[in-house]
Amino acid sequence: MNVAAFENKRWRAGDQAPVFRHTAARTLLSEGQTVLDVGCGDGLFLRLLKEKGIAGVGIDASDEAVRKCREKGLEASVVDLSSDPLPFGDSSFDAVTFGRALRRSNGGEMHRLGGPEPRAFYEPITNFIGYPWYDALPAFVRTGERFTFDGGIPADEAEAVTLRPDAITIELTDQHDRRLDLETDFAILEDADSWGDPDCARIALTRTTALGPDDLTDLIIDAVFSPSDDSDADSYDTQETRFRQEAGQR
């Protein structure tokens, strides 16, 4: 089953409901901006943008999803980025959003790194490589992490599935070898067993974190959830619901 067929099956099964990542992403955008939402789905995020006075345009590989958007009075087009060029010129939008690709960082505001040069982080979209606006963006990759334990790491946490350090620093490096240290209160360790199964994911969470159970569940889903697209697999929503229940037990 290809991506479009899988997504059509998903959107025929029902609409999505707002969760943490949607409302958090909207806080990065301002009234009066124009936004391209890549992978817009049934238009939930486009509707949230519209409510804030932001002009959103969506693209999705699923014609079923785009149909739902248009029925709601939202602007959307069918575009498969694996084969179709973007039907927009350079500088057509103030911002581009990628749905699940948004990630949380430090600074008191979701998905934004505070300090003298605030930054928002997005997952790389390889289909955009070659567009000048995209190639000009700093492309950071995770090159390591540091954990600070006041008084040293407890012996029972050295190999534990969940670490509770006093501070977490994610080390990032961009294509120009520029280093960026990101202070955070949540991280999933880079380990072969950390991806695909919430029970195996090695998680680091600071002792003083303000993150609640629902926030942690959303973060684990964003980082680890990988639905099956086999023809006999359950729908996307059913797989996500089952995974959410398992992640919530962490």
C-alpha positions in Angstrom: 0.0 0.0 0.0 1.5 3.4 -1.0 1.4 6.5 1.2 -1.6 8.0 -0.6 -3.7 4.9 -0.3 -2.7 4.4 3.4 -3.6 8.1 4.2 -6.9 7.8 2.3 -7.8 4.8 4.4 -6.9 6.7 7.5 -9.0 9.8 6.7 -12.0 7.8 5.6 -12.0 6.3 9.1 -12.6 9.7 10.8 -11.2 13.1 11.7 -8.5 13.9 14.2 -8.9 15.8 17.5 -6.7 18.6 18.8 -3.8 17.5 21.0 -0.8 19.1 22.6 1.3 19.4 19.4 -1.3 21.3 17.5 -1.9 24.0 20.1 1.9 24.2 20.9 2.8 24.7 17.2 0.2 27.5 16.8 1.9 29.5 19.6 4.9 30.0 17.2 2.8 31.8 14.6 1.3 35.2 14.6 -1.9 36.8 13.3 -1.5 38.1 9.7 1.1 35.5 8.7 0.7 33.2 5.7 1.6 29.5 6.4 2.0 26.4 4.3 1.0 23.3 6.2 2.7 20.2 4.7 0.7 17.0 5.4 -2.4 19.0 6.4 -4.6 16.0 6.8 -8.3 16.8 7.4 -7.4 20.5 8.0 -7.5 20.5 11.8 -4.4 22.7 12.1 -5.5 24.9 9.2 -8.7 25.6 11.1 -6.8 26.4 14.3 -4.7 28.8 12.3 -7.8 30.4 10.7 -9.2 31.0 14.2 -6.1 33.0 15.1 -6.3 35.1 12.0 -3.5 33.2 10.1 -3.9 32.4 6.4 -3.1 28.8 6.0 -2.7 26.7 2.8 -2.5 22.9 3.1 -1.0 20.2 0.9 -1.4 16.5 1.4 -0.8 13.3 -0.6 -4.3 12.1 0.3 -7.2 13.3 -1.9 -9.6 12.2 0.8 -7.9 14.5 3.3 -7.9 17.4 0.8 -11.6 16.8 0.1 -12.3 17.1 3.8 -10.4 20.4 4.0 -12.3 21.9 1.1 -15.6 20.8 2.6 -14.7 22.9 5.7 -13.9 25.9 3.5 -10.1 25.5 3.9 -7.6 25.9 1.0 -5.8 22.7 0.2 -4.3 20.8 -2.7 -3.3 17.3 -3.5 0.5 17.2 -3.7 2.7 14.1 -3.4 6.2 15.3 -2.4 7.8 12.1 -3.5 7.0 12.9 -7.1 5.3 16.4 -7.4 7.1 19.7 -7.3 5.7 22.4 -4.9 3.1 24.5 -6.8 4.4 27.7 -5.1 7.1 30.1 -5.9 9.9 31.3 -3.6 8.8 33.5 -0.7 5.1 32.6 -1.1 4.7 32.0 2.7 6.0 33.4 6.0 6.3 30.0 7.5 6.1 26.2 6.7 4.8 23.7 9.2 5.2 19.9 9.1 2.7 18.6 11.6 4.3 15.8 13.6 7.7 17.0 12.8 7.6 19.9 15.3 9.6 19.1 18.4 9.8 20.6 21.8 12.8 22.6 23.0 13.7 24.8 26.0 12.9 28.5 26.7 9.5 28.4 28.3 7.6 28.2 25.0 6.9 24.9 23.2 9.1 24.0 20.3 11.2 27.2 20.7 14.7 27.6 21.9 15.0 30.8 24.0 18.0 33.1 24.3 19.5 35.8 22.1 18.7 33.9 18.9 15.3 32.1 19.4 15.0 29.1 17.1 12.1 26.7 16.1 13.0 23.2 15.1 11.5 21.0 12.3 12.2 17.6 10.9 14.1 17.6 7.6 12.1 17.2 4.5 14.4 15.8 1.8 12.0 16.6 -1.0 12.7 20.3 -0.4 16.4 20.1 -0.9 17.3 22.3 -3.9 14.9 25.1 -3.0 17.1 28.1 -2.0 14.9 29.1 0.9 15.2 25.5 2.3 19.0 25.1 1.7 19.6 28.3 3.5 18.2 27.0 6.7 20.7 25.7 9.3 20.4 21.9 9.3 21.3 20.7 12.8 21.8 17.0 13.6 22.1 15.5 17.1 25.7 14.6 17.8 25.5 13.7 21.5 23.9 14.3 24.9 25.1 15.1 28.4 23.4 14.3 31.7 24.2 16.0 34.9 23.6 14.2 38.2 24.2 16.2 41.3 26.3 13.9 43.4 26.9 11.4 40.6 24.7 9.0 38.8 22.9 6.5 41.0 24.0 2.9 40.5 20.5 1.7 39.8 20.1 4.2 37.0 23.2 3.5 34.9 21.4 0.9 32.8 17.8 1.8 33.6 15.1 2.4 31.0 14.2 5.7 32.6 17.0 8.1 33.8 16.2 11.1 36.1 19.2 13.5 35.8 19.2 17.0 37.3 20.0 18.5 33.8 20.0 17.3 30.2 22.0 18.9 27.4 21.4 17.8 23.7 24.5 18.5 21.5 23.7 19.6 18.0 25.9 20.5 15.0 24.9 22.0 11.7 26.2 21.6 8.1 28.8 24.3 8.8 30.1 22.6 12.0 28.5 25.2 14.2 27.7 23.7 17.6 24.5 24.3 19.5 23.9 23.0 23.0 20.2 22.6 23.8 19.1 22.5 27.4 16.0 20.4 27.8 14.1 18.4 30.3 13.2 15.4 28.1 15.3 13.2 25.8 15.1 9.7 24.2 18.5 8.1 24.1 20.0 7.3 20.7 19.9 3.5 21.0 18.7 0.8 18.6 16.2 -0.5 21.2 14.7 3.0 21.7 12.7 3.2 18.5 9.4 1.6 17.7 8.4 0.2 21.1 7.5 2.5 24.0 8.4 -0.2 26.5 12.0 -0.3 25.1 12.5 3.4 24.7 15.3 4.7 27.0 14.0 8.1 28.3 15.8 10.8 30.3 13.6 13.2 32.3 14.9 15.8 34.6 13.9 15.6 38.2 12.4 19.2 38.2 10.5 18.9 34.9 7.1 20.6 34.7 6.0 18.1 32.0 2.8 16.3 32.8 1.7 12.7 31.8 -0.2 13.8 28.7 2.8 15.9 27.5 5.1 13.0 28.0 2.8 10.6 26.1 2.6 13.0 23.2 6.4 13.4 23.1 6.9 9.6 23.1 4.3 9.2 20.3 6.0 11.9 18.2 9.4 10.3 18.7 8.7 6.5 18.6 5.3 5.8 16.9 5.7 4.2 13.5 2.4 2.8 12.1 2.3 -0.2 9.9 1.0 0.3 6.4 0.4 -3.4 5.6 -2.9 -4.0 3.9 -4.2 -6.1 6.7 -3.0 -3.7 9.5 -5.5 -1.7 11.7 -6.3 1.8 10.7 -3.8 4.6 11.6 -6.1 5.9 14.4 -6.5 2.4 15.9 -2.7 1.9 15.9 -2.1 5.3 17.4 -4.8 4.8 20.1 -3.2 1.4 21.1 0.3 3.0 21.1 -0.9 6.0 23.1 -2.3 3.6 25.8 1.1 1.8 25.9 3.0 5.0 26.0 0.8 6.4 28.8 1.8 3.4 31.0 5.4 4.6 30.9 
